[in-house]
Amino acid sequence: MKRSQATEKSEDCLAEISLEAGSFAGSLGFSLRRHYVDDFHLRHVLALPAGSHVLDLAGNRIGKRGVFDIENYGLDVLYANLSVAKRPDIQAYAECLPFREGFFDAVICSEMIEHVMNPLQVLEEIQRVLKPNGVLLISVPFLNRIHGDPYDYGRYTDFFWAGTLERMGFSGIIIEKQGLFWSVIVDMFRDFLYVKASNFKSGILVSLLGAMVSVAKTAAVRWDYSEVVRRNPVLSGYTSGFGIKAIKI
């Protein structure tokens, strides 16, 4: 794939996501960012053959943050995480995975790469442990607050992901923008209210704020997937992050 083709895909690919209840529940603690991440992994994991040997890199066996649970799709999942508190199968650094070459049918790396100082080294390790034609699924934040775990090192554009994966020899590169201008704005608003709500003594007030944010989240998704926003070079230039799929050649 030529770089221009990869870049065009990254700019144009906006998946039509589900607006089903659940991830739009009134909880202030559930962000639109998390909704997009869950939706991305759900759609692409469903396409993996049953029984596929999948590495969930830095995944949580317990205390999962969203509604997506990779355990529910008939896959052979192995968890690798540096934190033993997440109950991984194997404790490991992402930059030095203890698996032989070509071991996995798929690797999922969700909301982790921003927390490593050398993302290219992590990508090289992922490529090494994937089988030929193995699937890589990544989600990464972009316009999202700085957050520890324990540290937060970087934000990378779709141009970075398209160019890097192409140079590494991946094919079938698809990069989805996960929400545009309105999703970014609403998540900032939700984040602010979530912090403020911890000081409120009235449960009724918190519930009302949650309901208000739920309506705003639903509206933001619909607006961002409208042609008016998608064709506007300013409004479409914002995104909460990216969902990335690539195939190892």
C-alpha positions, 0 to 999 in steps of 0.5 A: 500500500502506498503511503498516499493510499494509507493516509486516504484510508485514515482520513476517510474511515469513520465506521457507523457505530451502534447507538444501542443503550448500555454504553450511553447509560446515564453514568457520568463515569462512562465516557464517549471515548470508552464507547468508541473503544468498545464498539471498535473491538466488538466489530472487529473481534466478531470477525475473528474465527472461533478458537483464534489464539489471541494475545490481549496485550496489557488487557485486564482479566478483572476490572474491565473498564467498558462493556466489551469483554473479549471472553465472550466470543469463543476465542483462546485469549491469553493476557499479558500485563506488567501489572499482576493486579490485573491477573494476567496469564503472564507478567511481561513488558510489552517491549519484550514479549516472552513468546516465540515468533508467529505464536498468535492469530491476533493481538489486541492492544487497547489504550496502552501504547500512549503509556510506553516511551517507545511505541515502535519497539512495542509494534515490532514485538507485536509483529514478531509474535503474530502469525502471517496474516495475523490481525492487529487491533489497536485503539489509542487516544488522541484528544483525550486528557493526560492520564497516568498508568503510571505515565502517559507519554504520547499522542500520535496522528493517523499519519503516524499510524498509517506510515509506521505500519506501512513501513513495517510491512503490514497490509490492509491498514484501516484507521477509524477516527473515533468521534469528531469535534462534538464527541471531543467537546462532550467528553471534556464536559463529561470529564469536568462534571464527573470530577465535580460530582464527587463533591455533590451530596445530592444523589438526585442531582448526580442522576440528573447530570448523568441523564443530561450527559447521556443525552449529550453523548447520543447527540454528539455521536449522531452529529459527528456521523452527519455529512455536515460534520464529516465534510467540514475540514475543521470539525472533522479535524478533531477526534478522541482517538483512533481504532486501527486494524492491520494484517501481518504480511 
